[in-house]
Amino acid sequence: MSIHEECGVFGVISPEVTDVAGISYYGLYALQHRGQESCGIVVNDDGVFASHKDLGLISEVFSGDILSRLPKARMAIAHTRYGTTGGNNRNNCQPIEVNHQKGRMALAHNGNLSNSAELRNKLELSGAIFHTTSDTETIAYIITKERLTSPSIEVALSRAMDTIDGAYSLLLMSPQKLICARDPYGFRPLCFGRTKDGTYIIASESCAITAVGGEFVRDVEPGEIIVFTKNGYVSRREHCGKKPRKLCIFEYIYFARPDSVIDGVSVHDSRVAAGRILAKAHPANADIVVGVPDSGLDAALGFSLESGIPYSIGLIKNKYIGRTFISPGQDMRLDQVKIKLSAIEASVKGKSVVLIDDSIVRGNTSGRLVKLLREAGAKEIHMRISSPPFLNPCYYGTDIDSRDNLIACRHSVEEIAKIIGVDSLGYLPMEALPELAKSMGFCDACFTGNYPTNVPADTRKDRFEQKLSEKAGLSGSAD
């Protein structure tokens, strides 16, 4: 089991009518790592919205023919999703489109509201009818409600931010404006850039701006609302500075692409630093250092640089398997790890290996990786993890909502090492986390249990699916 983050958002606003759908398509490609269950693009052709959304990878959902049907325009927003709140079905595909008394709106969201269940319950009691099970629709309802008494859509969004709590990086498109907002804690990243022709690009990560030929301008500040129009952009900062900065530390450890820069910190540099720290905190007498593709590679390089142990490619990832990969049936008895990863026998046979990965959740995947290297002839395996032990659920956009299956909650480091079959195991020390974020404020609740917001009373990801499971007698099942 791996940790997964919810999604990525992308927006474009051009001074001239152009192929904004095509730009969004390539932007989503750069953000595919953030969500691989569904994706969508909404194009704004002078107030007329056209869209396409479906389950699957970007290459599966958008063919050349489908893209050609989306009109050339000045604005578009796009989204790629990995579902945490809400199930994986077409209704939950984003961006969400809303028709209301004062016009139209499309909304894309990255993160999780910590008070989503409470807000949704109030809305339902007031007569609201929901069509999805994601908390993005809750945000859309609140903004729409505020818009009825607000002079502008940006004022409505600002008022909505007084009500919603938790993690949200938002893109909102009205007929004339493209608006982005980041929650006052800054849990999830959001930034914008500009191309030479004056087109503005807004994205979850800077790598998506670079991918479409843009130049990074800056990060959206926690609590900031930026309104983009044909005349440029205006920043609203009434929510800035009201909360401590709490960027999710796992953006640096695992979620973000290594070539991204988040809040002024290079993700690659952060991961290399983690590897260097591991080499000092948990040295090993070994022949080679091997990283687990992809998120363990940069930390493995850092461990090698600090320790002097040669870096080697010991595991190869099948690049053509995404999250839509169909798992083998029980009768086939195939190991998914072997299908997705292969060990290079020439690199590891007869050698003592330092194996670097970003985290251990349940321990199943780690155990299979170790077995893979043993079968390839590794003499010893010393595992090093570029994060502290994962001990607590996350309510801000990561799909771990319970302590039940977290191996570090039930076993000591020595016991975990024995369970997964390694000769030694070492985690990143807690006190090293500030070095990864270059002393910027961050959220480490998954390690410490110190949550920046109130913990929600209802922590189930999808209460509708939960009810169906209970009726079917499946609520106690485990994977």
LUMROPA-558515 format. One record per residue (C-alpha): residue in three letters; chain; residue number from 0; x negated, y negated, z negated. Coordinates in Angstrom, 1 decimal, m for minus. Example, Ala and Ser with C-alpha at 12.3 -4.5 7.8 and 13.67 -1.06 7.14 Angstrom:
<nodes>
(ALA A 0 (m12.3 4.5 m7.8))
(SER A 1 (m13.7 1.1 m7.1))
</nodes>
This chain:
<nodes>
(MET A 0 (0.0 0.0 0.0))
(SER A 1 (m1.3 m3.4 0.9))
(ILE A 2 (m0.3 m6.9 m0.2))
(HIS A 3 (1.7 m8.9 2.3))
(GLU A 4 (2.5 m12.5 2.6))
(GLU A 5 (5.8 m13.8 3.9))
(CYS A 6 (5.2 m15.7 7.1))
(GLY A 7 (3.7 m18.4 9.3))
(VAL A 8 (5.2 m21.6 10.7))
(PHE A 9 (4.3 m23.6 13.7))
(GLY A 10 (5.6 m26.8 15.3))
(VAL A 11 (4.8 m29.0 18.2))
(ILE A 12 (6.0 m32.5 19.2))
(SER A 13 (4.8 m34.1 22.4))
(PRO A 14 (5.0 m37.6 23.8))
(GLU A 15 (6.1 m36.2 27.1))
(VAL A 16 (8.3 m33.3 28.2))
(THR A 17 (6.1 m30.2 28.5))
(ASP A 18 (6.0 m26.5 27.9))
(VAL A 19 (6.4 m26.6 24.1))
(ALA A 20 (7.7 m23.0 24.1))
(GLY A 21 (4.4 m21.8 25.7))
(ILE A 22 (2.4 m23.8 23.2))
(SER A 23 (4.4 m22.3 20.4))
(TYR A 24 (3.9 m18.8 21.8))
(TYR A 25 (0.1 m19.2 21.6))
(GLY A 26 (0.3 m20.8 18.2))
(LEU A 27 (2.3 m17.9 16.9))
(TYR A 28 (m0.3 m15.5 18.3))
(ALA A 29 (m2.9 m17.2 16.1))
(LEU A 30 (m0.6 m16.7 13.1))
(GLN A 31 (0.4 m13.1 13.8))
(HIS A 32 (m1.6 m11.9 10.8))
(ARG A 33 (0.9 m13.8 8.5))
(GLY A 34 (4.0 m11.9 9.7))
(GLN A 35 (4.5 m9.0 12.0))
(GLU A 36 (8.2 m8.0 11.5))
(SER A 37 (10.0 m10.7 13.5))
(CYS A 38 (9.4 m14.0 15.2))
(GLY A 39 (11.2 m16.8 16.9))
(ILE A 40 (11.0 m20.1 18.8))
(VAL A 41 (13.5 m23.0 18.9))
(VAL A 42 (13.1 m25.6 21.6))
(ASN A 43 (14.7 m29.1 21.3))
(ASP A 44 (15.6 m30.5 24.7))
(ASP A 45 (16.7 m34.0 23.8))
(GLY A 46 (19.1 m32.8 21.1))
(VAL A 47 (20.1 m29.6 22.9))
(PHE A 48 (18.6 m26.5 21.1))
(ALA A 49 (17.6 m23.3 22.9))
(SER A 50 (16.1 m20.4 21.1))
(HIS A 51 (14.9 m16.8 21.2))
(LYS A 52 (14.4 m14.6 18.1))
(ASP A 53 (14.0 m10.9 17.5))
(LEU A 54 (12.3 m8.2 15.5))
(GLY A 55 (8.8 m7.2 16.6))
(LEU A 56 (5.4 m8.6 17.4))
(ILE A 57 (5.1 m11.8 19.4))
(SER A 58 (4.0 m9.9 22.5))
(GLU A 59 (7.0 m7.6 22.2))
(VAL A 60 (9.6 m10.4 21.5))
(PHE A 61 (8.4 m12.9 24.1))
(SER A 62 (7.8 m11.8 27.7))
(GLY A 63 (6.9 m14.2 30.5))
(ASP A 64 (10.5 m14.1 31.7))
(ILE A 65 (12.0 m15.0 28.3))
(LEU A 66 (9.5 m17.9 27.8))
(SER A 67 (10.4 m19.2 31.3))
(ARG A 68 (14.1 m19.4 30.3))
(LEU A 69 (13.3 m21.8 27.4))
(PRO A 70 (13.4 m25.3 28.8))
(LYS A 71 (10.5 m27.7 28.9))
(ALA A 72 (11.0 m30.3 26.2))
(ARG A 73 (9.3 m32.5 23.7))
(MET A 74 (9.7 m30.5 20.5))
(ALA A 75 (9.8 m27.0 19.2))
(ILE A 76 (9.3 m25.1 16.0))
(ALA A 77 (8.4 m21.4 15.7))
(HIS A 78 (8.1 m18.7 13.0))
(THR A 79 (6.5 m15.3 12.4))
(ARG A 80 (7.9 m13.3 9.5))
(TYR A 81 (7.0 m10.7 7.0))
(GLY A 82 (10.1 m10.3 4.9))
(THR A 83 (9.8 m10.5 1.1))
(THR A 84 (13.2 m12.1 0.2))
(GLY A 85 (15.8 m10.5 2.5))
(GLY A 86 (15.6 m7.4 4.5))
(ASN A 87 (14.0 m6.8 7.9))
(ASN A 88 (17.0 m7.4 10.2))
(ARG A 89 (17.8 m9.7 13.1))
(ASN A 90 (20.0 m12.0 10.9))
(ASN A 91 (16.9 m12.9 8.9))
(CYS A 92 (14.8 m13.9 12.0))
(GLN A 93 (13.7 m17.5 11.9))
(PRO A 94 (13.8 m20.4 12.6))
(ILE A 95 (17.4 m20.8 11.2))
(GLU A 96 (19.7 m23.0 13.3))
(VAL A 97 (22.5 m25.1 11.6))
(ASN A 98 (25.3 m27.1 13.1))
(HIS A 99 (26.7 m29.7 10.6))
(GLN A 100 (28.9 m32.8 10.6))
(LYS A 101 (26.0 m35.1 11.3))
(GLY A 102 (24.2 m33.1 14.0))
(ARG A 103 (22.0 m30.1 14.4))
(MET A 104 (19.0 m28.7 12.5))
(ALA A 105 (16.5 m25.9 12.8))
(LEU A 106 (14.4 m24.8 9.9))
(ALA A 107 (11.4 m22.5 9.4))
(HIS A 108 (10.0 m21.6 6.0))
(ASN A 109 (6.9 m20.0 4.5))
(GLY A 110 (7.1 m19.0 0.8))
(ASN A 111 (9.7 m18.0 m1.8))
(LEU A 112 (11.9 m20.0 m4.1))
(SER A 113 (11.7 m19.1 m7.7))
(ASN A 114 (15.3 m20.3 m8.3))
(SER A 115 (16.8 m18.9 m5.1))
(ALA A 116 (19.2 m16.5 m6.8))
(GLU A 117 (20.5 m19.2 m9.1))
(LEU A 118 (21.0 m21.7 m6.2))
(ARG A 119 (22.6 m19.2 m4.0))
(ASN A 120 (25.1 m18.2 m6.6))
(LYS A 121 (26.1 m21.8 m7.1))
(LEU A 122 (26.6 m22.3 m3.4))
(GLU A 123 (28.7 m19.1 m3.1))
(LEU A 124 (30.9 m20.2 m5.9))
(SER A 125 (31.4 m23.5 m4.2))
(GLY A 126 (32.6 m21.7 m1.0))
(ALA A 127 (29.4 m21.3 1.0))
(ILE A 128 (29.3 m18.3 3.3))
(PHE A 129 (25.8 m16.8 3.9))
(HIS A 130 (24.9 m15.0 7.1))
(THR A 131 (21.3 m13.9 6.1))
(THR A 132 (19.7 m12.6 2.9))
(SER A 133 (16.7 m14.8 3.0))
(ASP A 134 (16.2 m17.8 0.7))
(THR A 135 (15.5 m20.0 3.8))
(GLU A 136 (19.3 m20.2 4.4))
(THR A 137 (19.7 m21.4 0.8))
(ILE A 138 (17.3 m24.3 1.6))
(ALA A 139 (19.2 m25.0 4.8))
(TYR A 140 (22.5 m25.2 2.9))
(ILE A 141 (21.1 m27.6 0.3))
(ILE A 142 (19.5 m29.9 2.9))
(THR A 143 (22.8 m29.9 4.9))
(LYS A 144 (24.8 m30.7 1.8))
(GLU A 145 (22.5 m33.6 1.0))
(ARG A 146 (22.6 m34.9 4.6))
(LEU A 147 (26.3 m35.6 4.3))
(THR A 148 (25.5 m38.4 1.8))
(SER A 149 (22.0 m39.4 3.0))
(PRO A 150 (21.0 m42.1 5.5))
(SER A 151 (18.6 m39.8 7.2))
(ILE A 152 (17.5 m36.2 7.4))
(GLU A 153 (14.2 m37.0 5.7))
(VAL A 154 (16.0 m38.5 2.7))
(ALA A 155 (18.2 m35.4 2.6))
(LEU A 156 (15.1 m33.2 2.5))
(SER A 157 (13.6 m35.3 m0.2))
(ARG A 158 (16.7 m35.0 m2.3))
(ALA A 159 (16.8 m31.3 m1.7))
(MET A 160 (13.2 m31.0 m3.0))
(ASP A 161 (14.6 m32.3 m6.4))
(THR A 162 (16.7 m29.1 m6.5))
(ILE A 163 (14.6 m26.3 m5.0))
(ASP A 164 (11.7 m24.8 m7.0))
(GLY A 165 (8.9 m22.5 m6.1))
(ALA A 166 (6.9 m22.0 m2.9))
(TYR A 167 (7.9 m23.6 0.4))
(SER A 168 (6.0 m25.0 3.4))
(LEU A 169 (8.8 m26.2 5.7))
(LEU A 170 (9.3 m27.2 9.3))
(LEU A 171 (12.6 m29.0 10.0))
(MET A 172 (13.7 m30.1 13.4))
(SER A 173 (16.5 m32.5 14.0))
(PRO A 174 (17.6 m33.9 17.5))
(GLN A 175 (15.0 m36.7 17.3))
(LYS A 176 (12.5 m35.8 14.6))
(LEU A 177 (10.1 m33.0 13.6))
(ILE A 178 (9.6 m33.0 9.8))
(CYS A 179 (7.2 m30.9 7.7))
(ALA A 180 (7.1 m30.6 3.9))
(ARG A 181 (5.0 m28.8 1.3))
(ASP A 182 (6.2 m28.0 m2.2))
(PRO A 183 (4.8 m30.2 m5.0))
(TYR A 184 (2.6 m27.3 m6.2))
(GLY A 185 (1.2 m26.6 m2.7))
(PHE A 186 (1.6 m22.8 m3.1))
(ARG A 187 (1.4 m22.2 0.6))
(PRO A 188 (m0.9 m23.9 3.2))
(LEU A 189 (0.3 m26.4 5.8))
(CYS A 190 (m1.7 m28.7 8.0))
(PHE A 191 (m1.4 m30.7 11.2))
(GLY A 192 (m3.6 m31.7 14.1))
(ARG A 193 (m3.5 m33.6 17.4))
(THR A 194 (m4.4 m32.9 21.0))
(LYS A 195 (m6.0 m35.3 23.4))
(ASP A 196 (m2.7 m36.2 25.0))
(GLY A 197 (m1.1 m37.2 21.7))
(THR A 198 (0.7 m34.0 21.0))
(TYR A 199 (1.0 m33.2 17.3))
(ILE A 200 (0.7 m29.6 16.1))
(ILE A 201 (1.9 m28.5 12.6))
(ALA A 202 (0.9 m25.1 11.4))
(SER A 203 (0.4 m22.8 8.4))
(GLU A 204 (m3.3 m22.6 9.2))
(SER A 205 (m5.8 m24.7 11.1))
(CYS A 206 (m6.8 m21.7 13.3))
(ALA A 207 (m3.4 m22.1 15.1))
(ILE A 208 (m4.2 m25.8 15.8))
(THR A 209 (m7.5 m24.9 17.3))
(ALA A 210 (m6.0 m22.0 19.3))
(VAL A 211 (m3.8 m24.5 21.3))
(GLY A 212 (m6.5 m27.0 21.9))
(GLY A 213 (m5.7 m29.3 19.1))
(GLU A 214 (m8.1 m31.1 16.7))
(PHE A 215 (m7.4 m30.7 13.0))
(VAL A 216 (m6.4 m33.9 11.3))
(ARG A 217 (m5.7 m32.9 7.7))
(ASP A 218 (m3.7 m30.8 5.3))
(VAL A 219 (m0.2 m31.7 4.3))
(GLU A 220 (m0.5 m32.7 0.6))
(PRO A 221 (1.5 m30.9 m2.1))
(GLY A 222 (4.8 m32.7 m2.3))
(GLU A 223 (4.3 m34.6 0.9))
(ILE A 224 (6.9 m35.0 3.6))
(ILE A 225 (5.7 m36.1 7.1))
(VAL A 226 (8.2 m37.3 9.7))
(PHE A 227 (7.0 m37.0 13.3))
(THR A 228 (8.7 m38.9 16.1))
(LYS A 229 (7.8 m40.1 19.6))
(ASN A 230 (6.2 m43.1 17.9))
(GLY A 231 (3.8 m41.2 15.7))
(TYR A 232 (4.3 m40.1 12.1))
(VAL A 233 (5.2 m41.5 8.7))
(SER A 234 (4.2 m40.0 5.4))
(ARG A 235 (6.6 m39.9 2.4))
(ARG A 236 (4.9 m39.2 m0.9))
(GLU A 237 (7.6 m39.6 m3.6))
(HIS A 238 (7.1 m36.0 m4.6))
(CYS A 239 (3.3 m36.0 m4.6))
(GLY A 240 (1.3 m35.8 m7.8))
(LYS A 241 (4.3 m34.6 m9.9))
(LYS A 242 (3.0 m31.0 m10.3))
(PRO A 243 (m0.5 m29.5 m10.7))
(ARG A 244 (m2.0 m28.2 m7.5))
(LYS A 245 (m1.4 m24.4 m7.3))
(LEU A 246 (m2.4 m23.0 m3.9))
(CYS A 247 (m2.1 m19.2 m3.9))
(ILE A 248 (m5.7 m17.9 m4.5))
(PHE A 249 (m4.9 m14.9 m2.3))
(GLU A 250 (m4.9 m17.2 0.7))
(TYR A 251 (m8.7 m17.3 0.3))
(ILE A 252 (m9.0 m13.7 m0.7))
(TYR A 253 (m6.8 m12.0 1.9))
(PHE A 254 (m3.9 m13.8 3.6))
(ALA A 255 (m5.5 m16.5 5.8))
(ARG A 256 (m7.7 m16.0 8.8))
(PRO A 257 (m11.4 m16.4 8.1))
(ASP A 258 (m11.7 m19.2 10.7))
(SER A 259 (m9.1 m21.3 8.9))
(VAL A 260 (m9.9 m24.2 6.5))
(ILE A 261 (m7.3 m24.6 3.7))
(ASP A 262 (m7.3 m27.7 1.5))
(GLY A 263 (m10.8 m28.5 2.6))
(VAL A 264 (m12.2 m25.0 1.9))
(SER A 265 (m13.5 m22.6 4.6))
(VAL A 266 (m11.8 m19.3 4.1))
(HIS A 267 (m14.9 m17.5 5.5))
(ASP A 268 (m17.2 m19.3 3.1))
(SER A 269 (m14.9 m18.5 0.2))
(ARG A 270 (m14.9 m14.8 1.0))
(VAL A 271 (m18.7 m14.7 1.5))
(ALA A 272 (m19.0 m16.4 m1.9))
(ALA A 273 (m16.8 m13.7 m3.4))
(GLY A 274 (m19.2 m11.0 m2.1))
(ARG A 275 (m22.2 m12.8 m3.5))
(ILE A 276 (m20.5 m13.0 m6.9))
(LEU A 277 (m19.7 m9.3 m6.8))
(ALA A 278 (m23.3 m8.5 m6.0))
(LYS A 279 (m24.4 m10.4 m9.1))
(ALA A 280 (m21.6 m9.1 m11.4))
(HIS A 281 (m21.6 m5.5 m10.2))
(PRO A 282 (m24.9 m4.6 m8.5))
(ALA A 283 (m25.3 m1.2 m6.9))
(ASN A 284 (m28.2 1.0 m5.9))
(ALA A 285 (m27.2 1.8 m2.3))
(ASP A 286 (m28.3 2.1 1.3))
(ILE A 287 (m25.7 0.1 3.1))
(VAL A 288 (m22.8 m2.3 2.5))
(VAL A 289 (m19.5 m1.6 4.4))
(GLY A 290 (m16.4 m3.9 4.6))
(VAL A 291 (m12.9 m2.6 5.0))
(PRO A 292 (m11.5 m4.3 8.2))
(ASP A 293 (m10.5 m7.0 8.3))
(SER A 294 (m10.2 m8.8 5.0))
(GLY A 295 (m13.2 m7.1 3.4))
(LEU A 296 (m15.8 m7.9 6.1))
(ASP A 297 (m16.7 m11.4 5.0))
(ALA A 298 (m17.1 m10.4 1.4))
(ALA A 299 (m19.2 m7.4 2.5))
(LEU A 300 (m21.5 m9.9 4.3))
(GLY A 301 (m21.8 m11.9 1.2))
(PHE A 302 (m22.6 m8.9 m0.9))
(SER A 303 (m25.3 m7.9 1.6))
(LEU A 304 (m26.9 m11.4 1.7))
(GLU A 305 (m27.0 m11.6 m2.1))
(SER A 306 (m28.2 m8.0 m2.8))
(GLY A 307 (m30.5 m7.5 0.2))
(ILE A 308 (m28.7 m4.2 1.0))
(PRO A 309 (m28.2 m4.0 4.8))
(TYR A 310 (m24.8 m4.7 6.1))
(SER A 311 (m23.4 m2.0 8.4))
(ILE A 312 (m20.2 m1.3 10.3))
(GLY A 313 (m19.0 1.9 8.7))
(LEU A 314 (m15.3 1.7 9.5))
(ILE A 315 (m13.6 0.9 12.8))
(LYS A 316 (m10.0 m0.4 13.0))
(ASN A 317 (m7.6 0.6 15.8))
(LYS A 318 (m6.8 m2.9 17.1))
(TYR A 319 (m3.6 m1.8 18.8))
(ILE A 320 (m1.7 m0.8 15.7))
(GLY A 321 (0.5 m3.4 14.2))
(ARG A 322 (3.2 m3.4 11.5))
(THR A 323 (5.6 m1.9 14.0))
(PHE A 324 (3.5 1.3 14.0))
(ILE A 325 (5.8 4.3 13.6))
(SER A 326 (4.6 6.5 10.7))
(PRO A 327 (4.1 10.2 11.4))
(GLY A 328 (6.9 12.5 10.3))
(GLN A 329 (6.3 14.9 7.4))
(ASP A 330 (6.1 17.8 9.8))
(MET A 331 (3.1 16.2 11.6))
(ARG A 332 (1.1 15.9 8.3))
(LEU A 333 (m1.1 13.1 9.7))
(ASP A 334 (m2.9 10.6 7.5))
(GLN A 335 (m2.0 7.1 8.5))
(VAL A 336 (m5.3 5.8 7.3))
(LYS A 337 (m7.1 8.1 9.8))
(ILE A 338 (m4.9 6.8 12.6))
(LYS A 339 (m5.6 3.2 11.8))
(LEU A 340 (m9.2 3.5 10.7))
(SER A 341 (m12.1 5.7 11.6))
(ALA A 342 (m15.4 6.2 9.8))
(ILE A 343 (m18.7 6.0 11.8))
(GLU A 344 (m20.5 9.1 10.8))
(ALA A 345 (m23.8 7.9 12.1))
(SER A 346 (m23.7 4.9 9.8))
(VAL A 347 (m22.6 6.6 6.5))
(LYS A 348 (m23.8 10.2 6.6))
(GLY A 349 (m26.2 11.0 3.8))
(LYS A 350 (m26.1 7.5 2.5))
(SER A 351 (m25.0 5.7 m0.6))
(VAL A 352 (m22.4 3.2 0.4))
(VAL A 353 (m21.1 0.0 m1.2))
(LEU A 354 (m17.5 m0.3 0.1))
(ILE A 355 (m15.9 m3.8 m0.1))
(ASP A 356 (m12.1 m4.4 m0.1))
(ASP A 357 (m9.9 m7.3 m1.0))
(SER A 358 (m7.7 m5.6 m3.6))
(ILE A 359 (m6.3 m2.4 m5.0))
(VAL A 360 (m2.5 m2.2 m5.4))
(ARG A 361 (m1.3 1.3 m6.0))
(GLY A 362 (m4.6 3.0 m5.2))
(ASN A 363 (m3.3 5.3 m2.5))
(THR A 364 (m4.9 3.5 0.4))
(SER A 365 (m8.2 3.1 m1.4))
(GLY A 366 (m8.2 6.8 m2.2))
(ARG A 367 (m7.7 7.7 1.5))
(LEU A 368 (m10.5 5.3 2.6))
(VAL A 369 (m12.9 6.9 0.1))
(LYS A 370 (m11.9 10.4 1.4))
(LEU A 371 (m12.5 9.2 5.0))
(LEU A 372 (m16.0 8.2 4.1))
(ARG A 373 (m16.7 11.3 2.1))
(GLU A 374 (m15.6 13.4 5.1))
(ALA A 375 (m18.0 11.5 7.3))
(GLY A 376 (m20.8 12.5 5.0))
(ALA A 377 (m21.2 9.5 2.6))
(LYS A 378 (m23.4 10.6 m0.4))
(GLU A 379 (m22.2 8.0 m2.9))
(ILE A 380 (m19.5 5.4 m2.7))
(HIS A 381 (m19.6 2.3 m5.0))
(MET A 382 (m16.4 0.3 m4.5))
(ARG A 383 (m16.3 m3.5 m5.0))
(ILE A 384 (m13.1 m5.5 m5.0))
(SER A 385 (m13.2 m9.2 m4.0))
(SER A 386 (m10.4 m10.1 m6.5))
(PRO A 387 (m9.6 m9.4 m10.1))
(PRO A 388 (m7.2 m6.5 m11.0))
(PHE A 389 (m3.7 m7.2 m9.7))
(LEU A 390 (m1.5 m7.0 m12.9))
(ASN A 391 (1.6 m9.1 m12.3))
(PRO A 392 (4.4 m9.6 m9.8))
(CYS A 393 (4.5 m12.6 m7.5))
(TYR A 394 (7.5 m14.9 m7.0))
(TYR A 395 (6.0 m17.2 m4.5))
(GLY A 396 (5.9 m15.3 m1.2))
(THR A 397 (4.0 m12.0 m1.9))
(ASP A 398 (5.8 m8.8 m1.6))
(ILE A 399 (4.8 m7.4 m5.1))
(ASP A 400 (7.9 m8.0 m7.2))
(SER A 401 (7.3 m5.5 m10.0))
(ARG A 402 (4.5 m4.1 m12.3))
(ASP A 403 (5.8 m0.6 m11.8))
(ASN A 404 (3.4 0.5 m9.0))
(LEU A 405 (0.4 m1.5 m9.9))
(ILE A 406 (m2.4 0.9 m10.7))
(ALA A 407 (m4.3 m1.6 m12.9))
(CYS A 408 (m1.3 m1.9 m15.2))
(ARG A 409 (m1.6 1.7 m16.2))
(HIS A 410 (m5.3 2.6 m16.0))
(SER A 411 (m8.7 1.2 m16.9))
(VAL A 412 (m11.3 0.4 m14.4))
(GLU A 413 (m13.1 3.7 m15.2))
(GLU A 414 (m9.9 5.7 m14.8))
(ILE A 415 (m9.1 3.9 m11.4))
(ALA A 416 (m12.5 4.8 m10.2))
(LYS A 417 (m11.9 8.5 m11.0))
(ILE A 418 (m8.4 8.4 m9.4))
(ILE A 419 (m9.6 7.0 m6.1))
(GLY A 420 (m12.8 9.1 m6.1))
(VAL A 421 (m15.6 6.5 m6.2))
(ASP A 422 (m18.9 6.7 m8.1))
(SER A 423 (m18.4 3.2 m9.5))
(LEU A 424 (m15.9 0.4 m9.3))
(GLY A 425 (m16.2 m3.3 m9.9))
(TYR A 426 (m13.7 m6.2 m9.6))
(LEU A 427 (m14.4 m9.9 m9.1))
(PRO A 428 (m14.6 m11.5 m12.5))
(MET A 429 (m11.7 m13.9 m13.4))
(GLU A 430 (m14.1 m16.7 m14.2))
(ALA A 431 (m15.3 m16.6 m10.6))
(LEU A 432 (m12.0 m17.7 m9.0))
(PRO A 433 (m12.7 m21.5 m9.2))
(GLU A 434 (m15.8 m20.9 m7.1))
(LEU A 435 (m13.6 m19.4 m4.4))
(ALA A 436 (m11.3 m22.4 m4.3))
(LYS A 437 (m14.2 m24.9 m4.8))
(SER A 438 (m12.6 m26.0 m8.1))
(MET A 439 (m9.4 m27.0 m6.4))
(GLY A 440 (m6.3 m26.1 m8.4))
(PHE A 441 (m4.8 m22.6 m7.6))
(CYS A 442 (m2.3 m20.1 m8.7))
(ASP A 443 (m3.7 m16.9 m10.3))
(ALA A 444 (m0.4 m15.6 m11.9))
(CYS A 445 (m0.8 m12.2 m10.1))
(PHE A 446 (m3.9 m11.7 m12.3))
(THR A 447 (m3.1 m13.6 m15.5))
(GLY A 448 (0.7 m13.8 m15.7))
(ASN A 449 (0.5 m17.6 m16.1))
(TYR A 450 (3.3 m18.7 m13.8))
(PRO A 451 (3.5 m22.4 m12.8))
(THR A 452 (7.3 m22.2 m12.6))
(ASN A 453 (10.0 m20.5 m14.6))
(VAL A 454 (10.2 m16.8 m13.9))
(PRO A 455 (13.4 m15.9 m12.1))
(ALA A 456 (15.9 m13.8 m14.0))
(ASP A 457 (16.9 m11.9 m10.9))
(THR A 458 (13.6 m10.7 m9.3))
(ARG A 459 (15.1 m8.3 m6.7))
(LYS A 460 (14.1 m9.2 m3.2))
(ASP A 461 (17.5 m8.4 m1.6))
(ARG A 462 (20.4 m8.0 m3.9))
(PHE A 463 (22.7 m6.9 m1.1))
(GLU A 464 (20.4 m4.1 m0.1))
(GLN A 465 (20.1 m3.2 m3.7))
(LYS A 466 (23.8 m2.8 m4.1))
(LEU A 467 (23.9 m0.5 m1.0))
(SER A 468 (21.1 1.6 m2.4))
(GLU A 469 (22.8 1.9 m5.8))
(LYS A 470 (26.0 3.1 m4.0))
(ALA A 471 (24.0 5.7 m2.1))
(GLY A 472 (22.2 6.8 m5.2))
(LEU A 473 (18.8 5.6 m4.0))
(SER A 474 (18.0 2.9 m6.5))
(GLY A 475 (15.5 5.1 m8.4))
(SER A 476 (13.6 6.3 m5.4))
(ALA A 477 (9.8 5.6 m5.0))
(ASP A 478 (7.7 5.7 m1.9))
</nodes>
